């Protein structure tokens, strides 16, 4: 199997982890997207393509994730990036998010390649705080199959 990974795509997000009794709080994170190459050419790693994915990530994380663990946030990103690559509609209702989604699809189509999303990793930076986070990164992953 051949893969191409794109990282780090920086982001920040807010979540309210009710399962652990945590109030809403912010995180800095990075996302790694790994694409499986299914033909001769894989994911087109260019400033425009990676930039378009980063723009989409910014919109996917701009609203708080309610009643969501970091695992839930990772799952949501996995589902939405998979939908983007599969030609699905933007799940967000803001005009700017829809425009970013469509720009990303157009830029990716321009360069071609045969690939699909194989894995996504969300690395979340923790800092010692009153909630009890540890210092350093924790990485949450989803892999196909």
C-alpha positions as CSV (number, residue, x, y, z in Angstrom):
1,X,0.0,0.0,0.0
2,X,1.3,3.5,-0.9
3,X,0.2,6.5,1.2
4,X,0.9,10.2,1.2
5,X,0.5,12.2,4.5
6,X,-0.1,15.9,4.7
7,X,0.7,17.6,8.1
8,X,0.6,19.5,10.2
9,X,-2.6,21.4,9.5
10,X,-3.0,23.6,12.6
11,X,-6.4,24.4,14.1
12,X,-8.1,25.3,17.3
13,X,-11.4,24.1,18.5
14,X,-13.8,24.2,21.4
15,X,-15.5,21.2,22.9
16,X,-17.7,20.5,25.9
17,X,-16.9,17.0,27.1
18,X,-20.0,16.1,29.1
19,X,-19.0,12.4,29.2
20,X,-16.1,13.5,31.5
21,X,-18.0,16.3,33.1
22,X,-15.8,19.0,31.5
23,X,-17.0,22.5,30.8
24,X,-16.5,24.0,27.3
25,X,-12.8,24.7,26.7
26,X,-10.4,25.4,23.8
27,X,-7.7,23.3,22.3
28,X,-4.9,23.9,19.9
29,X,-4.4,20.9,17.6
30,X,-2.8,19.7,14.4
31,X,-4.4,17.4,11.8
32,X,-2.5,14.8,9.7
33,X,-4.4,13.5,6.7
34,X,-3.1,10.3,5.1
35,X,-4.3,9.4,1.6
36,X,-3.9,6.0,0.1
37,X,-2.7,6.1,-3.5
38,X,-5.0,3.9,-5.6
39,X,-3.5,4.6,-9.0
40,X,-0.3,5.9,-10.6
41,X,-0.7,9.4,-9.1
42,X,-1.7,10.0,-5.5
43,X,-2.7,13.1,-3.6
44,X,-1.4,16.3,-5.3
45,X,0.7,18.0,-2.6
46,X,0.8,21.6,-3.6
47,X,0.4,24.9,-1.8
48,X,-3.1,25.3,-3.3
49,X,-4.3,21.8,-2.5
50,X,-2.9,21.7,1.1
51,X,-4.1,25.3,1.6
52,X,-7.6,24.4,0.5
53,X,-7.7,21.5,3.0
54,X,-6.5,23.8,5.7
55,X,-9.3,26.3,4.9
56,X,-11.9,23.6,5.1
57,X,-10.4,22.5,8.5
58,X,-10.8,26.0,9.8
59,X,-14.5,26.1,8.9
60,X,-15.0,22.6,10.3
61,X,-13.6,23.7,13.7
62,X,-15.0,27.2,14.0
63,X,-18.1,26.2,15.9
64,X,-18.0,24.6,19.3
65,X,-18.4,20.8,19.4
66,X,-21.2,20.3,21.9
67,X,-21.3,17.2,24.1
68,X,-18.2,15.9,22.3
69,X,-15.0,14.2,23.4
70,X,-11.8,14.6,21.5
71,X,-12.6,11.2,20.0
72,X,-15.9,12.6,18.7
73,X,-14.1,15.6,17.2
74,X,-11.7,13.3,15.4
75,X,-14.7,11.2,14.1
76,X,-16.4,14.4,12.9
77,X,-13.3,15.5,11.0
78,X,-12.9,12.0,9.5
79,X,-16.5,11.9,8.3
80,X,-16.3,15.4,6.8
81,X,-13.0,15.1,5.1
82,X,-14.2,11.8,3.6
83,X,-17.3,13.5,2.4
84,X,-15.3,16.3,0.8
85,X,-13.1,13.8,-1.1
86,X,-16.1,11.7,-2.1
87,X,-17.9,14.7,-3.7
88,X,-20.4,15.2,-0.8
89,X,-22.1,18.4,0.1
90,X,-20.7,20.8,2.6
91,X,-22.2,20.0,6.1
92,X,-22.0,23.6,7.2
93,X,-24.5,26.3,6.5
94,X,-22.3,29.4,6.3
95,X,-21.7,30.9,2.9
96,X,-17.9,31.1,3.6
97,X,-17.7,27.5,4.6
98,X,-19.6,26.4,1.5
99,X,-17.3,28.5,-0.7
100,X,-14.2,27.0,1.0
101,X,-15.6,23.5,0.4
102,X,-16.3,24.1,-3.2
103,X,-12.8,25.8,-3.8
104,X,-11.2,22.7,-2.2
105,X,-13.1,20.4,-4.5
106,X,-12.2,22.4,-7.5
107,X,-8.5,22.7,-6.7
108,X,-8.2,19.0,-6.0
109,X,-10.0,18.1,-9.2
110,X,-7.7,20.4,-11.1
111,X,-4.6,18.3,-10.2
112,X,-6.2,14.9,-10.4
113,X,-4.7,11.9,-8.8
114,X,-6.2,8.7,-7.6
115,X,-6.5,8.5,-3.8
116,X,-8.9,8.3,-0.9
117,X,-8.7,9.2,2.8
118,X,-6.9,6.4,4.6
119,X,-6.3,7.9,8.0
120,X,-6.8,11.1,10.1
121,X,-4.9,12.0,13.2
122,X,-5.8,14.9,15.5
123,X,-3.0,15.8,17.9
124,X,-4.3,17.9,20.7
125,X,-2.0,20.1,22.8
126,X,-2.7,19.9,26.5
127,X,-1.5,22.4,29.0
128,X,-1.8,22.0,32.8
129,X,-5.0,23.8,33.7
130,X,-7.8,23.8,36.2
131,X,-9.5,21.1,34.3
132,X,-6.6,18.7,34.7
133,X,-5.1,18.4,31.2
134,X,-1.6,17.0,30.9
135,X,1.3,18.9,29.3
136,X,2.0,17.8,25.8
137,X,0.2,16.3,22.8
138,X,-2.3,13.4,22.8
139,X,-3.0,12.0,19.3
140,X,-6.4,10.6,18.3
141,X,-6.6,8.5,15.2
142,X,-9.1,7.1,12.8
143,X,-7.9,4.6,10.1
144,X,-10.1,3.0,7.5
145,X,-10.9,-0.7,7.8
